[in-house]
């Protein structure tokens, strides 16, 4: 059987690189070393804090694969620190070695400690200068990693979601630094900014379209999104079942983002804009698009008439979905056809709880070989290569 990495340059559309404990302190200007995000000991455990002592969360390893390469359930590994986790979860040199060993040409990178969408900073830091500085330090660091890797690392620049103007400025800065996309929270209203349906965000959408920066919405990238993870299991369920419920529910938040973006008319106003639904699978997409057409006609026919197309028709030109575990009862090709073979990208989610590990390409080889050759090449790398201009 043809090795997948021999057939196409495989691009992993979603992974995470945990922040090093000294990332911010070693880059902070004088006077800010004890205010930027840093790791301190609280009651014998390492915690990320910012400003004087505002807690962001425990300084965990950000993965479920340990230093010996063994994968554990989330509930058994979530309290372990950076010394426990696989070195490729946080060390860029080890990550590149991991990519080489497993056949990946490139990987898209997302954060952990500051919030997957940067919400830990946007929602918690009160000092506007420090808030801005923290985002700039982090994105500068990502830019360094990208350059060091020769664009084999594809980090998404985190947006300062508390301000439309700041987002425009940071998107411009990211484009100048060679970034291939931006990482945006789905709920900037949590910071006091307008929600994304507001036309106040049009300058940001316009900038991203003009700069060819697709906007990425990762699951869990806002407090609202995390509520889907942490609040919808029944309390008496076994502790190990709660993250299983939460992990499935998180996908539904991104269905919410897709629906809102289409109904808000964003793509009529910004026809060149691209968005990516990250780590949310794709099986829900055909159903949500069908409901989008039905519900708007039943509930808002006047607003439906204001759109230039049926809601379901926007997805093909503006949205991408990422997937890693779905089989569609042995007929993956028909599911991809329903979503759109040009709108689907493969991911592994390394080193998070449900990541493909070990030997991720071997794990999916049978499924991938069931696809038409052109579909297989697209989802494994060609679509991502086009989107990210590789």
Secondary structure by P-SEA (a helix, b strand, c coil): cccccccccccccbbbbcccccccccccccccccccbbbbbcccbbbbbccccccccccccccccccccccccccccccccccccccccccaaaaaaaaaaccccbbbbbbccccccccccccccccaaaaaaaaaaaaaaaaaaaaaaccccbbbbbcccccaaaaaaaaaaaaaacccbbbbbcccccccccccccccaaaaaaaaaaacbbbbbcccccaaaaaaccccccccccccaaaaaaaaaaaaaaaaaaaaaaaaccccccccbbbbbccccccaaaaaaaaaaaaaaaccaaaaaaccccaaaaaaacbbbbbccccccccaaaaaaaaccccbbbbccccccccccccccccaaaaaaaccaaaaaaaacaaaaaaacc
